[in-house]
């Protein structure tokens, strides 16, 4: 399981919505997203395709989202 932290203007812009998490379906894995107190979003993703998910998220992010940094652990 991998944890992805997305920083920037990422809360209240639809990042947790189904359309933002659709890349998961493409890579065949499951994930959850949660808002953090510091304004970032934590995404927990199962499987070994987290890198593919991050690339898809960058391409298909909600139009109002401004992603400044993505870290993966």
Secondary structure as UniProt FT lines:
FT   STRAND          2..9
FT   TURN            15..16
FT   HELIX           18..21
FT   HELIX           23..27
FT   STRAND          31..35
FT   TURN            37..38
FT   STRAND          41..45
FT   HELIX           50..59
FT   TURN            63..64
FT   STRAND          66..72
//
